Each structure stands twice: as structure tokens, then as C-alpha cells.
Amino acid sequence: MKDILAELEARRARARLGGGEARIEAQHARGKLTARERIDVFLDPGSFEEFGMFVEHRASDFGMAANKVAGDGVVTGWGMVNGRPVFVFAKDFTVFGGSLSEAHAEKIVKIQDMALKAGAPIIGLYDAGGARIQEGVAALGGYAEVFQRNVLASGVIPQISVIMGPCAGGDVYSPAMTDFIFMVRDTSYMFVTGPDVVKTVTNETVTAEELGGATVHTTRSAIADGAYDNDVEALTEMRRLIDFLPLSNRAEIPEIESADPHDREDASLDRLIPDSANKPYDMRDLILKVVDASDFFEIGAAFAKNILTGFGRIEGRTVGFVANQPMVLAGVLDSDASRKAARFVRFCDCFEIPLVTFVDVPGFLPGTAQEYGGLIKHGAKLLFAFAEATVPKVTVITRKAYGGAYDVMSSKHIRGDLNYAWPTAEIAVMGAKGAVEIIYRKETGDPEKIAARTREYEERFMSPFVAAERGYIDEVIRPHSTRRRIANGLRLLRDKQLENPWKKHDNIPL
Ligand code: HXC
């Protein structure tokens, strides 16, 4: 027995070394942790239960029969994050560059299937060279098996991808079908085809960083939802994110103890809105003052900054926040902001996370660039997402709610449960100046008349009261009481029952 145990330990020790000391050192020299070190940082100490440590590839071409490494380039299993189960796979770049073989794919598929059955999130840590070149079509088939499971798990368990090294070819499409992608600055990049292929096909000269680094994907393509400075920061933040998420669509949203009173008032909110309607203020301040202990996990912070999305808690329970940001483009809705927020709203709805929406929006962004870029369809995504969502929806209009954007931003008409407005709210078809210039076009030569008409319009429509008179706004509330109103509302709506008509699935304007 002793010998067998010693043999097991020796095999384990060999497997833990992956591609060997030299490759581990090279990994460290690049500022990266190894797959196992990453898992250690991510999971609660001692909680990792590994599967498939001794799995080897079955290829024999190109001398592969004599070149086998236990684990075959991916470390898989499950463990705990703050006491809650999570499945994890981490590509091991020290073994065949983390490339995907048939056996490697089977390891991932196994934990995907288990995560789905167990109803727990799955997180993939990427650092890999794509399909195992020596295996050819067996690797391609392996990818497709993984992709299929990504799709089946979508909306059932949270799926998160963290890109911590190269991620190209087949490796990009599995992350793309997960709920969130995060990257590590300077050491990670993602693209379908690398700089060499780009040069050959399009004659563009571009570096890996320019083509698919963290800056590109968090600010331009919006492929990634956030980026961090190093592996440890990324993984620690992933623990924080996991804490906000339910384990599955069948699980309760997580609730942690909160010492922050639900009725905490914040007098500074009464002064948040500047006297001048065109002066910006930071909507993030409102979120931070409303959530428990100012703890807000922002999603997509570097992209479409005219809208804020992210998770916070009220009374210890997770809430998804969507908020126009007047600091950027006056908080206007454009294609990027609509896409970003729509995806976030749908995530929350999948996992029964209530939505709180803060509105200060001057409308949709006019112009050829937006129209040619499909603003109608992108704007419709957000409208569709809010309208189909059956989770509790609490909306607070702080200032402008103009035009179609009023409707879109979780209005009463698209099943907002509680719709509040601050006294500073202006709910109208458009700003007073634009409105008067249209309806009194004949008087535009007379500035005095126009000024009088503008005042008249402002007095009548640029307030929350016309909407409140019609019941579109449930109550005009004092800003300092916003947290209490939301907390009470979410308590009320905890067991909300609302179902959409039966359908196979909807046809959201993609
Ligand atoms: C087998 C691979 C590999 C691969 C890397 N390695 N990629 N082995 N299959 N795809 C091995 C290398 O041989 C090397 O082995 C080790 O991993 C480290 O690679 P290096 O090239 O030395 O590292 P680095 O300079 O950091 O470059 C990393 C890299 C590069 C950018 C990822 O290796 C690379 O471009 N690899 C090929 C990428 C690629 O074209 N993949 C196929 C995509 S097609 P040793 O023994 O020397 O340590 C695809 C199709 C799927 O994925 C589509 C499905 C939809």
C-alpha cells in the first residue's frame, strides 16, 4: 500500500509540474502565473478538487506518441469561492502552449456537463495557442463540443472567461459565448487570426497588442467587460464578481450580511443635480451612495461610458444597476450604450437579479454615423431587453427623460414595477428649445416670443408632474430618500410573479 501511495504522489508531483521547470520559469518571467497558481489564487485555500490530472492525449502523428504530459494542457475541477461552489478550467501554457487536443477538450466538456448538472458557475482561465496543430480535425471537433455546451449553459449557470495570455483561433469563440470576458493588461490578447495572417490577407501591419490587447477589447470592440493589471488582481476581482452572482437560474440570488441600514438617507443627494440643466454630474456618485457600503462591481467601465452597468447590493442582496451617465455625451443613448446595457439587462433577467435604473437621458444620438451604424436596431435591443425582463424593475428619473429614451429606460409602460422621479425630473418629448423651435417655427424670427414660448413649455412639461398626473410615475421622491425607496420596493417585489407568453425563444433584434 505504501508503495502505491508513493507512486500516486510521484505521479501527482510530475503532473503538477506541467511542461517542466524551465517553461514555468518562462511563464513567470512574462509576469504570468501558471494554471495551478491561478487556481490557487482564485479558489478558497485547500478547496480545489481536481479532475483528470492524469489525462493524456491520444495523438501519435508528428512524434506525439512519445510526447505526453499528464493533464494535457488544462487543469480542471471545482472548488469554493467564499464557501460557494464554482467549476474552473485553466489552460496550462507550459504544456503544448495550452493548445486544445481531443483529450484536453474532453476534460473541459466534463466539467461543463458537471457544472450544468450541479447548477454552479464555470470560469475558464485562458492562456493558449488554439487548436493542437498536431491533432487537426480532432481538435476542431473538441472545440465544437465545448461551444455546444456554452450555448446550452447560457442563461442556466453564469459562465465567465478570463484571458490571461494568448487566446486565438478556436479559443476565442468559447469565451465569446460566455456571460463575461475579462483580460489582463499587457500579457493577454484575443483575436480570430493573428498578426501574421492579417499581414498576409489584408497587408495590414499590426502588433498582437494593437490587434487584440486589453485596451482594444475593453474600449473599442467591447469584447471584454474589464481589464486588470496582473493575474492576481484579475483573479481577486473574479472572486468579488462571483460573490454577486447566483449559482444558477434556479438558485436564489446571494444574500450577505449588511450593516448598511436600508433606510440610510443621504442629504448630499439633494444637491447632486446642478442648477443648470446642461451641467453634468457624476451618476456613479448616486449608485455609490445608494448601494450597500459603496460596493459596486462595474461591467464594461471603459466602453460606452455614457451608460453605467454593474452589480451592487441593497440589504445584502444583488441588484443590477443601469444608469445614464451625464458626464459622457450628456448621457445620450447611442448604439454602443444600447448594446452594452441590453446585454447586461438580459444577464440580470436570466438570473433573476432585480434591476434598478437611474435615468438622465437627453434622447438617442442623432446623426448619420449612428443611423448608418444601425442605431434603430441597437436601440431596439435595449428596449427589447427591458421590455421582456420579468425581474423586479425599479426606475428613478433624476433629471432628463426625453423622447424614445424615456420609454426605453425601464419606463412604466414596459412593465417598470416602481417608477420614481426626483423633483428635478424633466419628462418630455424633447428639450424645451428644440420643442419650441418645431412647434413655433413661424415665430423663430422673434427671439422674445420664442423665449416666452420656451418658458411656457418648460413650466408645463419640464417637470415630473405631467407624468405623475397620469400615473406614469408612481411618486415624486426626495433624492435623499432614494435608497430607502429602492430597498422597500425590492422587499415588496421579492416574490414578484410575472411570466411572458410561452414561446420557444424570442427574436431579439440581434
Ligand atoms: C501545438 C503549440 C501550439 C499549437 C503553441 N504551441 N501553439 N503546440 N499546437 N496550436 C507550443 C509551441 O510549439 C511551444 O512548444 C509552446 O507551445 C510555446 O509556444 P511558443 O510559440 O514558443 O510561445 P510564444 O512565442 O509565446 O507564442 C505563443 C503563440 C504561438 C502566439 C500562441 O505559439 C502561436 O502562434 N501558436 C499557434 C497559434 C495557432 O495558429 N493556433 C491554431 C489556431 S487555429 P515548446 O515545446 O517549444 O515549448 C484554431 C482553429 C480552431 O484554433 C477553430 C475552431 C472554431
Boltz pocket constraint, residues with backbone or C-beta under 6 A from the ligand:
constraints:
  - pocket:
      binder: B
      contacts: [[A, 23], [A, 93], [A, 94], [A, 95], [A, 96], [A, 97], [A, 98], [A, 99], [A, 128], [A, 129], [A, 130], [A, 131], [A, 132], [A, 133], [A, 134], [A, 140], [A, 143], [A, 166], [A, 168], [A, 169], [A, 170], [A, 171], [A, 173], [A, 192], [A, 194]]
      max_distance: 6.0
